[in-house]
């Protein structure tokens, strides 16, 4: 994983997007300084979960709510966090 971040840095980019699953998130969490998190307003049963975002470690920079639309099963919010 560290090598993946190193290669991304060599390409000249300043952000790396991690798009699922739970094991990838958990193993990369220590390297992350900013997160864009989509939070669905629903109780959905499952066995995979995003790591806890602890308030002392993260600042909520922005939150944009989206109502349930004709193509959405639930309303949701997109949140941006930065590590303190």
N, CA, C and O atoms as a Tinker XYZ file with bonds, in Angstrom:
   336  protein
     1  N      0.835000   -1.191000    0.000000    73     2
     2  CA     0.000000    0.000000    0.000000    64     1     3
     3  C      0.872000    1.244000    0.000000    63     2     4     5
     4  O      0.614000    2.188000   -0.746000    81     3
     5  N      1.910000    1.245000    0.841000    73     3     6
     6  CA     2.829000    2.374000    0.860000    64     5     7
     7  C      3.438000    2.614000   -0.506000    63     6     8     9
     8  O      3.609000    3.761000   -0.918000    81     7
     9  N      3.766000    1.542000   -1.212000    73     7    10
    10  CA     4.347000    1.645000   -2.556000    64     9    11
    11  C      3.337000    2.268000   -3.524000    63    10    12    13
    12  O      3.709000    3.053000   -4.396000    81    11
    13  N      2.074000    1.918000   -3.368000    73    11    14
    14  CA     1.036000    2.503000   -4.218000    64    13    15
    15  C      0.956000    4.011000   -4.050000    63    14    16    17
    16  O      0.823000    4.741000   -5.032000    81    15
    17  N      1.035000    4.479000   -2.813000    73    15    18
    18  CA     1.028000    5.922000   -2.559000    64    17    19
    19  C      2.291000    6.570000   -3.127000    63    18    20    21
    20  O      2.245000    7.680000   -3.657000    81    19
    21  N      3.418000    5.867000   -3.009000    73    19    22
    22  CA     4.679000    6.385000   -3.552000    64    21    23
    23  C      4.572000    6.551000   -5.068000    63    22    24    25
    24  O      4.956000    7.591000   -5.603000    81    23
    25  N      4.060000    5.550000   -5.755000    73    23    26
    26  CA     3.900000    5.627000   -7.208000    64    25    27
    27  C      2.936000    6.734000   -7.608000    63    26    28    29
    28  O      3.160000    7.424000   -8.603000    81    27
    29  N      1.878000    6.906000   -6.848000    73    27    30
    30  CA     0.930000    7.985000   -7.137000    64    29    31
    31  C      1.613000    9.342000   -7.015000    63    30    32    33
    32  O      1.363000   10.236000   -7.824000    81    31
    33  N      2.471000    9.503000   -6.013000    73    31    34
    34  CA     3.208000   10.750000   -5.841000    64    33    35
    35  C      4.165000   11.015000   -6.986000    63    34    36    37
    36  O      4.343000   12.163000   -7.395000    81    35
    37  N      4.788000    9.960000   -7.510000    73    35    38
    38  CA     5.714000   10.105000   -8.628000    64    37    39
    39  C      5.010000   10.539000   -9.907000    63    38    40    41
    40  O      5.638000   11.119000  -10.793000    81    39
    41  N      3.726000   10.268000  -10.009000    73    39    42
    42  CA     2.981000   10.633000  -11.214000    64    41    43
    43  C      2.629000   12.121000  -11.234000    63    42    44    45
    44  O      2.099000   12.623000  -12.225000    81    43
    45  N      2.926000   12.824000  -10.137000    73    43    46
    46  CA     2.664000   14.256000  -10.085000    64    45    47
    47  C      1.329000   14.619000   -9.470000    63    46    48    49
    48  O      1.020000   15.800000   -9.313000    81    47
    49  N      0.537000   13.628000   -9.123000    73    47    50
    50  CA    -0.758000   13.908000   -8.503000    64    49    51
    51  C     -0.593000   14.266000   -7.038000    63    50    52    53
    52  O      0.394000   13.887000   -6.408000    81    51
    53  N     -1.555000   14.994000   -6.496000    73    51    54
    54  CA    -1.487000   15.336000   -5.075000    64    53    55
    55  C     -2.625000   14.702000   -4.282000    63    54    56    57
    56  O     -2.731000   14.918000   -3.075000    81    55
    57  N     -3.487000   13.914000   -4.952000    73    55    58
    58  CA    -4.547000   13.186000   -4.261000    64    57    59
    59  C     -4.637000   11.775000   -4.818000    63    58    60    61
    60  O     -4.417000   11.536000   -6.005000    81    59
    61  N     -4.964000   10.856000   -3.936000    73    59    62
    62  CA    -5.234000    9.472000   -4.317000    64    61    63
    63  C     -6.637000    9.165000   -3.829000    63    62    64    65
    64  O     -6.954000    9.408000   -2.665000    81    63
    65  N     -7.475000    8.637000   -4.696000    73    63    66
    66  CA    -8.841000    8.276000   -4.315000    64    65    67
    67  C     -8.905000    6.779000   -4.033000    63    66    68    69
    68  O     -8.520000    5.963000   -4.871000    81    67
    69  N     -9.387000    6.432000   -2.862000    73    67    70
    70  CA    -9.601000    5.038000   -2.479000    64    69    71
    71  C    -11.100000    4.782000   -2.556000    63    70    72    73
    72  O    -11.890000    5.439000   -1.879000    81    71
    73  N    -11.476000    3.824000   -3.386000    73    71    74
    74  CA   -12.900000    3.573000   -3.587000    64    73    75
    75  C    -13.178000    2.114000   -3.243000    63    74    76    77
    76  O    -13.215000    1.242000   -4.111000    81    75
    77  N    -13.374000    1.878000   -1.938000    73    75    78
    78  CA   -13.796000    0.584000   -1.397000    64    77    79
    79  C    -12.831000   -0.551000   -1.568000    63    78    80    81
    80  O    -11.927000   -0.580000   -2.403000    81    79
    81  N    -13.080000   -1.362000   -0.805000    73    79    82
    82  CA   -13.858000   -1.968000    0.205000    64    81    83
    83  C    -13.293000   -1.727000    1.603000    63    82    84    85
    84  O    -12.321000   -0.999000    1.806000    81    83
    85  N    -13.944000   -2.365000    2.529000    73    83    86
    86  CA   -13.648000   -2.155000    3.949000    64    85    87
    87  C    -12.197000   -2.463000    4.298000    63    86    88    89
    88  O    -11.586000   -1.736000    5.081000    81    87
    89  N    -11.636000   -3.531000    3.730000    73    87    90
    90  CA   -10.244000   -3.892000    4.048000    64    89    91
    91  C     -9.273000   -2.852000    3.503000    63    90    92    93
    92  O     -8.286000   -2.522000    4.161000    81    91
    93  N     -9.543000   -2.334000    2.314000    73    91    94
    94  CA    -8.682000   -1.291000    1.743000    64    93    95
    95  C     -8.729000   -0.041000    2.608000    63    94    96    97
    96  O     -7.687000    0.538000    2.917000    81    95
    97  N     -9.926000    0.379000    3.001000    73    95    98
    98  CA   -10.048000    1.557000    3.862000    64    97    99
    99  C     -9.274000    1.366000    5.166000    63    98   100   101
   100  O     -8.517000    2.244000    5.581000    81    99
   101  N     -9.468000    0.221000    5.804000    73    99   102
   102  CA    -8.822000   -0.031000    7.098000    64   101   103
   103  C     -7.309000   -0.030000    6.969000    63   102   104   105
   104  O     -6.620000    0.494000    7.843000    81   103
   105  N     -6.773000   -0.609000    5.890000    73   103   106
   106  CA    -5.321000   -0.684000    5.773000    64   105   107
   107  C     -4.688000    0.627000    5.320000    63   106   108   109
   108  O     -3.482000    0.807000    5.487000    81   107
   109  N     -5.456000    1.538000    4.758000    73   107   110
   110  CA    -4.903000    2.812000    4.290000    64   109   111
   111  C     -5.212000    3.982000    5.212000    63   110   112   113
   112  O     -4.701000    5.083000    5.002000    81   111
   113  N     -6.031000    3.766000    6.220000    73   111   114
   114  CA    -6.531000    4.852000    7.066000    64   113   115
   115  C     -5.408000    5.691000    7.670000    63   114   116   117
   116  O     -5.548000    6.909000    7.781000    81   115
   117  N     -4.304000    5.071000    8.059000    73   115   118
   118  CA    -3.201000    5.811000    8.691000    64   117   119
   119  C     -2.513000    6.775000    7.726000    63   118   120   121
   120  O     -1.871000    7.726000    8.172000    81   119
   121  N     -2.632000    6.554000    6.420000    73   119   122
   122  CA    -1.981000    7.403000    5.421000    64   121   123
   123  C     -2.849000    8.585000    4.987000    63   122   124   125
   124  O     -2.366000    9.507000    4.330000    81   123
   125  N     -4.105000    8.554000    5.349000    73   123   126
   126  CA    -5.083000    9.511000    4.832000    64   125   127
   127  C     -5.034000   10.830000    5.603000    63   126   128   129
   128  O     -4.989000   10.837000    6.833000    81   127
   129  N     -5.042000   11.954000    4.864000    73   127   130
   130  CA    -5.088000   13.268000    5.501000    64   129   131
   131  C     -6.389000   14.005000    5.182000    63   130   132   133
   132  O     -6.738000   14.974000    5.856000    81   131
   133  N     -7.101000   13.547000    4.157000    73   131   134
   134  CA    -8.375000   14.157000    3.770000    64   133   135
   135  C     -9.302000   13.039000    3.302000    63   134   136   137
   136  O     -8.865000   12.082000    2.664000    81   135
   137  N    -10.596000   13.175000    3.631000    73   135   138
   138  CA   -11.576000   12.179000    3.195000    64   137   139
   139  C    -12.814000   12.868000    2.647000    63   138   140   141
   140  O    -13.269000   13.883000    3.175000    81   139
   141  N    -13.345000   12.296000    1.583000    73   139   142
   142  CA   -14.664000   12.647000    1.071000    64   141   143
   143  C    -15.531000   11.416000    1.338000    63   142   144   145
   144  O    -15.305000   10.356000    0.754000    81   143
   145  N    -16.509000   11.557000    2.211000    73   143   146
   146  CA   -17.302000   10.415000    2.656000    64   145   147
   147  C    -18.764000   10.636000    2.285000    63   146   148   149
   148  O    -19.346000   11.674000    2.603000    81   147
   149  N    -19.349000    9.654000    1.611000    73   147   150
   150  CA   -20.780000    9.680000    1.338000    64   149   151
   151  C    -21.481000    8.914000    2.445000    63   150   152   153
   152  O    -21.200000    7.736000    2.667000    81   151
   153  N    -22.385000    9.576000    3.134000    73   151   154
   154  CA   -23.121000    8.956000    4.237000    64   153   155
   155  C    -24.592000    8.842000    3.836000    63   154   156   157
   156  O    -25.277000    9.845000    3.637000    81   155
   157  N    -25.061000    7.596000    3.721000    73   155   158
   158  CA   -26.440000    7.326000    3.327000    64   157   159
   159  C    -27.319000    7.345000    4.573000    63   158   160   161
   160  O    -26.983000    6.736000    5.589000    81   159
   161  N    -28.434000    8.041000    4.490000    73   159   162
   162  CA   -29.345000    8.174000    5.630000    64   161   163
   163  C    -30.280000    6.965000    5.679000    63   162   164   165
   164  O    -31.460000    7.059000    5.340000    81   163
   165  N    -29.722000    5.818000    6.113000    73   163   166
   166  CA   -30.500000    4.576000    6.203000    64   165   167
   167  C    -29.760000    3.602000    7.108000    63   166   168   169
   168  O    -28.538000    3.667000    7.239000    81   167
   169  N    -30.494000    2.719000    7.718000    73   167   170
   170  CA   -29.912000    1.631000    8.500000    64   169   171
   171  C    -29.878000    0.402000    7.594000    63   170   172   173
   172  O    -30.914000   -0.192000    7.297000    81   171
   173  N    -28.675000    0.031000    7.160000    73   171   174
   174  CA   -28.510000   -1.087000    6.238000    64   173   175
   175  C    -27.661000   -2.140000    6.923000    63   174   176   177
   176  O    -26.571000   -1.843000    7.412000    81   175
   177  N    -28.151000   -3.358000    6.959000    73   175   178
   178  CA   -27.398000   -4.433000    7.594000    64   177   179
   179  C    -26.290000   -4.900000    6.662000    63   178   180   181
   180  O    -26.465000   -4.980000    5.446000    81   179
   181  N    -25.149000   -5.205000    7.262000    73   179   182
   182  CA   -24.021000   -5.707000    6.494000    64   181   183
   183  C    -22.901000   -6.093000    7.424000    63   182   184   185
   184  O    -22.959000   -5.830000    8.625000    81   183
   185  N    -21.869000   -6.723000    6.866000    73   183   186
   186  CA   -20.749000   -7.163000    7.696000    64   185   187
   187  C    -19.473000   -6.375000    7.417000    63   186   188   189
   188  O    -18.434000   -6.672000    8.007000    81   187
   189  N    -19.525000   -5.386000    6.538000    73   187   190
   190  CA   -18.369000   -4.541000    6.244000    64   189   191
   191  C    -18.734000   -3.100000    6.588000    63   190   192   193
   192  O    -19.814000   -2.623000    6.240000    81   191
   193  N    -17.827000   -2.415000    7.272000    73   191   194
   194  CA   -18.099000   -1.048000    7.717000    64   193   195
   195  C    -16.867000   -0.176000    7.507000    63   194   196   197
   196  O    -15.734000   -0.656000    7.555000    81   195
   197  N    -17.105000    1.112000    7.273000    73   195   198
   198  CA   -16.037000    2.096000    7.178000    64   197   199
   199  C    -15.460000    2.305000    8.574000    63   198   200   201
   200  O    -16.210000    2.275000    9.549000    81   199
   201  N    -14.137000    2.519000    8.699000    73   199   202
   202  CA   -13.560000    2.773000   10.034000    64   201   203
   203  C    -14.208000    3.992000   10.699000    63   202   204   205
   204  O    -14.651000    4.916000   10.017000    81   203
   205  N    -14.258000    3.985000   12.013000    73   203   206
   206  CA   -14.848000    5.097000   12.764000    64   205   207
   207  C    -14.059000    6.382000   12.524000    63   206   208   209
   208  O    -12.828000    6.373000   12.517000    81   207
   209  N    -14.771000    7.471000   12.329000    73   207   210
   210  CA   -14.154000    8.791000   12.181000    64   209   211
   211  C    -14.266000    9.464000   13.542000    63   210   212   213
   212  O    -15.334000    9.947000   13.920000    81   211
   213  N    -13.168000    9.492000   14.268000    73   211   214
   214  CA   -13.169000   10.016000   15.635000    64   213   215
   215  C    -13.001000   11.530000   15.623000    63   214   216   217
   216  O    -12.057000   12.048000   15.028000    81   215
   217  N    -13.911000   12.235000   16.277000    73   215   218
   218  CA   -13.928000   13.702000   16.280000    64   217   219
   219  C    -12.602000   14.337000   16.699000    63   218   220   221
   220  O    -12.217000   15.344000   16.105000    81   219
   221  N    -11.875000   13.795000   17.705000    73   219   222
   222  CA   -10.617000   14.447000   18.075000    64   221   223
   223  C     -9.550000   14.380000   16.976000    63   222   224   225
   224  O     -8.598000   15.160000   16.988000    81   223
   225  N     -9.707000   13.459000   16.036000    73   223   226
   226  CA    -8.699000   13.268000   14.992000    64   225   227
   227  C     -9.022000   13.986000   13.683000    63   226   228   229
   228  O     -8.141000   14.165000   12.842000    81   227
   229  N    -10.274000   14.395000   13.507000    73   227   230
   230  CA   -10.717000   14.918000   12.216000    64   229   231
   231  C    -11.539000   16.192000   12.371000    63   230   232   233
   232  O    -12.304000   16.339000   13.323000    81   231
   233  N    -11.368000   17.114000   11.416000    73   231   234
   234  CA   -12.213000   18.306000   11.309000    64   233   235
   235  C    -13.205000   18.085000   10.176000    63   234   236   237
   236  O    -12.816000   17.679000    9.081000    81   235
   237  N    -14.476000   18.347000   10.428000    73   235   238
   238  CA   -15.475000   18.328000    9.365000    64   237   239
   239  C    -15.377000   19.663000    8.633000    63   238   240   241
   240  O    -15.665000   20.710000    9.212000    81   239
   241  N    -14.977000   19.633000    7.376000    73   239   242
   242  CA   -14.762000   20.846000    6.581000    64   241   243
   243  C    -16.054000   21.285000    5.898000    63   242   244   245
   244  O    -16.385000   22.470000    5.878000    81   243
   245  N    -16.776000   20.319000    5.339000    73   243   246
   246  CA   -18.033000   20.655000    4.673000    64   245   247
   247  C    -18.975000   19.460000    4.702000    63   246   248   249
   248  O    -18.552000   18.310000    4.822000    81   247
   249  N    -20.252000   19.763000    4.589000    73   247   250
   250  CA   -21.280000   18.729000    4.523000    64   249   251
   251  C    -22.375000   19.221000    3.583000    63   250   252   253
   252  O    -22.958000   20.284000    3.796000    81   251
   253  N    -22.646000   18.442000    2.548000    73   251   254
   254  CA   -23.670000   18.796000    1.580000    64   253   255
   255  C    -24.747000   17.720000    1.574000    63   254   256   257
   256  O    -24.487000   16.592000    1.155000    81   255
   257  N    -25.959000   18.053000    2.035000    73   255   258
   258  CA   -27.041000   17.060000    2.039000    64   257   259
   259  C    -27.724000   16.994000    0.665000    63   258   260   261
   260  O    -27.843000   18.000000   -0.034000    81   259
   261  N    -28.164000   15.799000    0.300000    73   259   262
   262  CA   -28.904000   15.576000   -0.936000    64   261   263
   263  C    -30.195000   14.832000   -0.598000    63   262   264   265
   264  O    -30.149000   13.787000    0.051000    81   263
   265  N    -31.341000   15.353000   -1.026000    73   263   266
   266  CA   -32.599000   14.661000   -0.741000    64   265   267
   267  C    -32.726000   13.407000   -1.605000    63   266   268   269
   268  O    -32.026000   13.243000   -2.605000    81   267
   269  N    -33.621000   12.547000   -1.197000    73   267   270
   270  CA   -33.893000   11.360000   -1.996000    64   269   271
   271  C    -34.502000   11.809000   -3.318000    63   270   272   273
   272  O    -35.505000   12.523000   -3.343000    81   271
   273  N    -33.893000   11.387000   -4.399000    73   271   274
   274  CA   -34.402000   11.738000   -5.719000    64   273   275
   275  C    -35.075000   10.545000   -6.373000    63   274   276   277
   276  O    -35.151000    9.471000   -5.776000    81   275
   277  N    -35.560000   10.720000   -7.586000    73   275   278
   278  CA   -36.267000    9.638000   -8.264000    64   277   279
   279  C    -35.396000    8.405000   -8.524000    63   278   280   281
   280  O    -35.921000    7.303000   -8.678000    81   279
   281  N    -34.084000    8.579000   -8.575000    73   279   282
   282  CA   -33.178000    7.442000   -8.816000    64   281   283
   283  C    -32.461000    6.991000   -7.547000    63   282   284   285
   284  O    -31.609000    6.104000   -7.606000    81   283
   285  N    -32.788000    7.585000   -6.407000    73   283   286
   286  CA   -32.126000    7.266000   -5.140000    64   285   287
   287  C    -33.076000    6.502000   -4.228000    63   286   288   289
   288  O    -34.264000    6.813000   -4.149000    81   287
   289  N    -32.537000    5.499000   -3.541000    73   287   290
   290  CA   -33.340000    4.777000   -2.554000    64   289   291
   291  C    -33.443000    5.546000   -1.235000    63   290   292   293
   292  O    -34.411000    5.386000   -0.491000    81   291
   293  N    -32.425000    6.393000   -0.947000    73   291   294
   294  CA   -32.375000    7.102000    0.332000    64   293   295
   295  C    -31.746000    8.476000    0.130000    63   294   296   297
   296  O    -30.997000    8.674000   -0.826000    81   295
   297  N    -32.038000    9.431000    1.017000    73   295   298
   298  CA   -31.272000   10.678000    1.025000    64   297   299
   299  C    -29.848000   10.389000    1.507000    63   298   300   301
   300  O    -29.601000    9.369000    2.151000    81   299
   301  N    -28.917000   11.289000    1.193000    73   299   302
   302  CA   -27.527000   11.088000    1.603000    64   301   303
   303  C    -26.829000   12.428000    1.758000    63   302   304   305
   304  O    -27.344000   13.463000    1.334000    81   303
   305  N    -25.649000   12.398000    2.372000    73   303   306
   306  CA   -24.805000   13.589000    2.533000    64   305   307
   307  C    -23.397000   13.259000    2.070000    63   306   308   309
   308  O    -22.938000   12.126000    2.211000    81   307
   309  N    -22.721000   14.244000    1.520000    73   307   310
   310  CA   -21.302000   14.117000    1.191000    64   309   311
   311  C    -20.549000   15.008000    2.168000    63   310   312   313
   312  O    -20.801000   16.210000    2.257000    81   311
   313  N    -19.621000   14.398000    2.900000    73   311   314
   314  CA   -18.863000   15.121000    3.925000    64   313   315
   315  C    -17.382000   15.125000    3.570000    63   314   316   317
   316  O    -16.841000   14.136000    3.075000    81   315
   317  N    -16.742000   16.256000    3.832000    73   315   318
   318  CA   -15.292000   16.373000    3.644000    64   317   319
   319  C    -14.650000   16.539000    5.016000    63   318   320   321
   320  O    -15.034000   17.411000    5.795000    81   319
   321  N    -13.670000   15.691000    5.297000    73   319   322
   322  CA   -12.936000   15.727000    6.562000    64   321   323
   323  C    -11.456000   15.962000    6.285000    63   322   324   325
   324  O    -10.930000   15.513000    5.267000    81   323
   325  N    -10.783000   16.673000    7.200000    73   323   326
   326  CA    -9.321000   16.797000    7.179000    64   325   327
   327  C     -8.784000   16.349000    8.523000    63   326   328   329
   328  O     -9.349000   16.645000    9.576000    81   327
   329  N     -7.668000   15.620000    8.456000    73   327   330
   330  CA    -7.034000   15.163000    9.694000    64   329   331
   331  C     -6.456000   16.360000   10.433000    63   330   332   333
   332  O     -5.873000   17.256000    9.822000    81   331
   333  N     -6.623000   16.371000   11.768000    73   331   334
   334  CA    -6.076000   17.462000   12.594000    64   333   335
   335  C     -4.577000   17.327000   12.716000    63   334   336
   336  O     -3.934000   18.147000   13.371000    81   335
